[in-house]
């Protein structure tokens, strides 16, 4: 399911950095993928999350981001997962203003679907 609504809370399925049906990157951050590339991929995943949220609530102007969980496929010594996540957080604020401010967790993982470097999960509400 692309999303699940419980009361006024909308849980979005994990979003990958797809553009026009094409996965924009593969590999592990800190080995195959540079920080700047991972940040761009996080922005694309965040754009996809915004599109899913708008579909869930009916209009992007009604979206308020509550929480974001950012998974970064990274080497054990990478340690900059929060810097990857910053790119997605900043995009939400650029697009939604105060409704884009959110709580956030960024974690490193051994691998992600389709060998993508970044996956974003979002919880939002309709305003």
Backbone as CSV, one residue per row, in Angstrom:
resi,resn,N_x,N_y,N_z,CA_x,CA_y,CA_z,C_x,C_y,C_z
1,UNK,0.843,-1.174,0.000,0.000,0.000,0.000,0.893,1.244,0.000
2,UNK,0.569,2.241,-0.785,1.388,3.453,-0.804,1.287,4.273,0.479
3,UNK,0.146,4.137,1.182,-0.014,4.821,2.460,-1.115,4.157,3.263
4,UNK,-1.104,4.440,4.564,-2.140,3.929,5.455,-2.530,5.053,6.396
5,UNK,-3.821,5.337,6.479,-4.320,6.396,7.344,-4.897,5.786,8.610
6,UNK,-4.479,6.337,9.733,-4.994,5.918,11.043,-5.398,7.204,11.753
7,UNK,-6.706,7.419,11.889,-7.183,8.684,12.426,-6.786,9.805,11.481
8,UNK,-6.088,10.799,11.998,-5.636,11.906,11.146,-4.177,11.744,10.716
9,UNK,-3.572,10.616,11.066,-2.166,10.370,10.759,-2.041,9.503,9.519
10,UNK,-1.138,9.894,8.628,-0.913,9.149,7.391,0.512,8.613,7.417
11,UNK,0.626,7.305,7.319,1.927,6.640,7.277,2.212,6.312,5.819
12,UNK,3.281,6.888,5.273,3.648,6.640,3.888,4.620,5.469,3.813
13,UNK,4.479,4.655,2.799,5.446,3.590,2.563,6.792,4.213,2.221
14,UNK,7.843,3.437,2.397,9.191,3.920,2.104,9.314,4.409,0.673
15,UNK,9.996,5.529,0.509,10.162,6.152,-0.808,11.623,6.070,-1.229
16,UNK,11.825,5.678,-2.468,13.161,5.572,-3.046,13.394,6.737,-4.004
17,UNK,14.646,6.989,-4.374,14.939,8.095,-5.291,14.686,7.737,-6.757
18,UNK,13.425,7.585,-7.092,13.019,7.347,-8.476,12.701,8.675,-9.146
19,UNK,12.994,8.768,-10.427,12.567,9.892,-11.247,12.134,9.320,-12.589
20,UNK,10.899,9.600,-12.977,10.346,9.089,-14.231,10.505,7.577,-14.339
21,UNK,10.299,6.882,-13.215,10.352,5.428,-13.199,11.740,4.831,-13.154
22,UNK,12.767,5.655,-13.070,14.151,5.166,-13.060,14.799,5.445,-11.710
23,UNK,15.401,4.409,-11.129,16.142,4.579,-9.886,17.405,5.369,-10.193
24,UNK,17.621,6.463,-9.470,18.688,7.399,-9.804,20.071,7.002,-9.302
25,UNK,20.158,6.019,-8.445,21.473,5.622,-7.952,21.432,4.292,-7.243
26,UNK,22.591,3.653,-7.222,22.743,2.394,-6.508,24.102,2.383,-5.824
27,UNK,24.203,1.586,-4.781,25.471,1.418,-4.099,25.408,1.798,-2.637
28,UNK,26.579,1.791,-2.024,26.721,2.044,-0.594,27.430,3.380,-0.399
29,UNK,26.842,4.221,0.443,27.419,5.536,0.730,28.687,5.340,1.568
30,UNK,29.723,6.040,1.165,31.005,5.889,1.826,31.916,4.911,1.112
31,UNK,31.372,4.190,0.150,32.171,3.288,-0.668,31.949,3.562,-2.149
32,UNK,30.692,3.428,-2.615,30.355,3.608,-4.028,29.747,4.975,-4.308
33,UNK,29.192,5.594,-3.292,28.402,6.821,-3.450,28.970,7.894,-2.522
34,UNK,29.229,9.074,-3.075,29.727,10.210,-2.296,28.590,10.859,-1.504
35,UNK,28.939,11.576,-0.458,27.960,12.267,0.383,27.047,13.166,-0.439
36,UNK,27.597,13.976,-1.331,26.792,14.918,-2.116,25.785,14.189,-3.005
37,UNK,26.189,13.079,-3.564,25.274,12.282,-4.384,24.162,11.708,-3.515
38,UNK,24.521,11.213,-2.347,23.519,10.668,-1.425,22.518,11.740,-1.017
39,UNK,22.991,12.961,-0.839,22.088,14.056,-0.488,21.109,14.341,-1.622
40,UNK,21.578,14.327,-2.853,20.673,14.525,-3.998,19.659,13.395,-4.085
41,UNK,20.096,12.179,-3.827,19.171,11.047,-3.841,18.131,11.183,-2.731
42,UNK,18.550,11.678,-1.587,17.607,11.912,-0.490,16.569,12.962,-0.882
43,UNK,16.995,14.002,-1.588,16.047,15.027,-2.055,15.018,14.413,-3.013
44,UNK,15.475,13.550,-3.907,14.538,12.913,-4.842,13.565,12.002,-4.106
45,UNK,14.058,11.268,-3.129,13.163,10.420,-2.333,12.157,11.287,-1.576
46,UNK,12.605,12.443,-1.084,11.704,13.361,-0.382,10.647,13.923,-1.325
47,UNK,11.036,14.231,-2.558,10.048,14.681,-3.550,8.990,13.613,-3.778
48,UNK,9.425,12.368,-3.857,8.474,11.276,-4.041,7.564,11.132,-2.821
49,UNK,8.122,11.370,-1.638,7.305,11.332,-0.423,6.258,12.445,-0.444
50,UNK,6.644,13.630,-0.904,5.681,14.729,-1.007,4.567,14.397,-1.988
51,UNK,4.918,13.775,-3.097,3.895,13.381,-4.073,2.946,12.354,-3.472
52,UNK,3.493,11.391,-2.737,2.646,10.373,-2.094,1.761,11.006,-1.024
53,UNK,2.320,11.952,-0.268,1.539,12.626,0.768,0.419,13.448,0.158
54,UNK,0.713,14.167,-0.919,-0.314,14.955,-1.596,-1.425,14.063,-2.114
55,UNK,-1.071,12.916,-2.642,-2.083,11.966,-3.114,-2.928,11.468,-1.940
56,UNK,-2.286,11.226,-0.809,-2.992,10.695,0.359,-3.979,11.699,0.943
57,UNK,-3.616,12.987,0.965,-4.482,13.999,1.591,-5.278,14.808,0.582
58,UNK,-4.947,14.662,-0.702,-5.729,15.336,-1.735,-5.105,16.588,-2.309
59,UNK,-4.118,17.184,-1.611,-3.517,18.430,-2.088,-2.242,18.690,-1.290
60,UNK,-1.189,19.087,-1.951,0.084,19.337,-1.277,-0.035,20.440,-0.224
61,UNK,-0.911,21.404,-0.457,-1.095,22.493,0.511,-1.670,22.003,1.836
62,UNK,-2.195,20.791,1.869,-2.791,20.252,3.097,-1.839,19.334,3.862
63,UNK,-0.603,19.164,3.372,0.350,18.226,3.972,1.147,18.890,5.089
64,UNK,1.229,18.218,6.228,2.132,18.600,7.320,2.969,17.373,7.653
65,UNK,4.286,17.507,7.530,5.201,16.413,7.849,5.363,16.363,9.364
66,UNK,5.202,15.182,9.942,5.328,15.008,11.381,6.662,14.356,11.729
67,UNK,6.989,13.287,11.009,8.205,12.545,11.311,8.781,11.948,10.040
68,UNK,10.103,11.881,9.980,10.774,11.246,8.855,11.835,10.297,9.393
69,UNK,11.913,9.128,8.778,12.950,8.156,9.078,13.740,7.952,7.798
70,UNK,15.044,8.205,7.871,15.908,8.107,6.698,16.856,6.931,6.889
71,UNK,16.799,6.003,5.957,17.707,4.855,5.942,18.800,5.145,4.921
72,UNK,20.046,4.985,5.320,21.173,5.214,4.425,22.004,3.933,4.371
73,UNK,22.065,3.307,3.201,22.942,2.151,3.030,24.359,2.695,3.030
74,UNK,25.110,2.390,4.080,26.417,3.025,4.239,27.412,2.061,4.867
75,UNK,28.681,2.408,4.695,29.743,1.624,5.318,29.682,1.835,6.831
76,UNK,30.189,0.875,7.601,30.127,1.005,9.064,30.812,2.262,9.602
77,UNK,31.809,2.772,8.910,32.533,3.938,9.402,32.067,5.254,8.795
78,UNK,30.972,5.254,8.021,30.521,6.469,7.340,30.122,7.558,8.333
79,UNK,29.190,7.319,9.200,28.846,8.231,10.284,28.210,9.563,9.936
80,UNK,27.836,9.795,8.660,27.232,11.081,8.287,25.793,10.913,7.786
81,UNK,25.103,9.927,8.306,23.722,9.692,7.891,22.857,10.927,8.104
82,UNK,23.094,11.657,9.186,22.287,12.861,9.435,22.536,13.928,8.374
83,UNK,23.738,13.989,7.820,24.011,14.949,6.750,23.293,14.566,5.458
84,UNK,23.129,13.278,5.227,22.326,12.834,4.080,20.874,13.245,4.311
85,UNK,20.376,12.987,5.504,18.985,13.299,5.838,18.699,14.794,5.799
86,UNK,19.699,15.624,6.098,19.496,17.070,6.079,18.940,17.551,4.740
87,UNK,19.392,16.944,3.654,18.933,17.365,2.327,17.428,17.168,2.179
88,UNK,16.914,16.060,2.682,15.477,15.801,2.617,14.722,16.739,3.557
89,UNK,15.245,16.940,4.757,14.601,17.846,5.715,14.501,19.256,5.150
90,UNK,15.585,19.716,4.557,15.597,21.060,3.986,14.595,21.190,2.845
91,UNK,14.458,20.149,2.037,13.487,20.192,0.941,12.070,20.329,1.489
92,UNK,11.733,19.552,2.513,10.389,19.645,3.093,10.099,21.067,3.568
93,UNK,11.073,21.697,4.198,10.877,23.056,4.702,10.798,24.052,3.545
94,UNK,11.616,23.871,2.518,11.555,24.745,1.335,10.174,24.705,0.698
95,UNK,9.611,23.518,0.585,8.337,23.352,-0.116,7.146,23.684,0.774
96,UNK,7.175,23.259,2.025,5.994,23.364,2.892,6.108,24.432,3.974
97,UNK,7.243,25.083,4.100,7.415,26.062,5.174,7.314,25.387,6.527
98,UNK,6.590,26.000,7.446,6.451,25.447,8.804,5.818,24.049,8.791
99,UNK,4.966,23.770,7.830,4.357,22.435,7.747,5.367,21.363,7.340
100,UNK,6.563,21.778,6.935,7.605,20.833,6.581,8.530,20.481,7.736
101,UNK,8.434,21.231,8.854,9.289,20.932,10.020,8.813,19.638,10.674
102,UNK,9.778,18.809,11.109,9.430,17.468,11.554,10.478,16.921,12.516
103,UNK,10.098,15.877,13.221,11.051,15.072,13.982,11.718,14.122,12.993
104,UNK,12.959,13.694,13.321,13.665,12.897,12.328,14.652,11.940,12.978
105,UNK,14.797,10.793,12.325,15.829,9.833,12.669,16.531,9.433,11.389
106,UNK,17.860,9.351,11.442,18.641,8.893,10.299,19.534,7.754,10.776
107,UNK,19.469,6.633,10.070,20.259,5.478,10.490,20.983,4.864,9.296
108,UNK,22.112,4.261,9.589,22.852,3.519,8.581,22.421,2.062,8.594
109,UNK,22.292,1.494,7.414,21.898,0.091,7.285,22.838,-0.602,6.300
110,UNK,22.848,-1.936,6.354,23.740,-2.718,5.493,23.282,-2.722,4.043
111,UNK,21.988,-2.641,3.800,21.483,-2.662,2.439,20.034,-2.240,2.384
112,UNK,19.599,-1.806,1.190,18.230,-1.349,0.966,17.695,-1.973,-0.319
113,UNK,16.379,-1.925,-0.530,15.799,-2.505,-1.741,16.427,-1.943,-3.016
114,UNK,16.601,-2.789,-3.987,17.140,-2.428,-5.307,18.547,-1.845,-5.222
115,UNK,19.223,-2.086,-4.097,20.578,-1.576,-3.882,20.626,-0.047,-3.888
116,UNK,19.502,0.585,-3.544,19.472,2.049,-3.473,20.247,2.526,-2.249
117,UNK,20.885,3.681,-2.323,21.612,4.205,-1.168,20.725,4.839,-0.096
118,UNK,19.507,5.251,-0.463,18.658,6.009,0.459,17.197,5.569,0.327
119,UNK,16.524,5.450,1.472,15.077,5.244,1.510,14.521,6.122,2.616
120,UNK,13.368,6.733,2.356,12.758,7.643,3.320,11.348,7.165,3.648
121,UNK,11.055,7.147,4.930,9.718,6.831,5.416,9.178,8.071,6.122
122,UNK,7.910,8.404,5.869,7.350,9.649,6.406,6.000,9.382,7.058
123,UNK,5.782,10.119,8.149,4.481,10.179,8.797,4.026,11.624,8.669
124,UNK,2.786,11.834,8.211,2.279,13.186,8.025,0.812,13.252,8.445
125,UNK,0.284,14.463,8.434,-1.129,14.699,8.711,-1.675,15.654,7.662
126,UNK,-2.982,15.714,7.592,-3.638,16.693,6.723,-3.997,17.905,7.562
127,UNK,-3.766,19.102,7.016,-4.115,20.335,7.732,-5.243,21.024,7.003
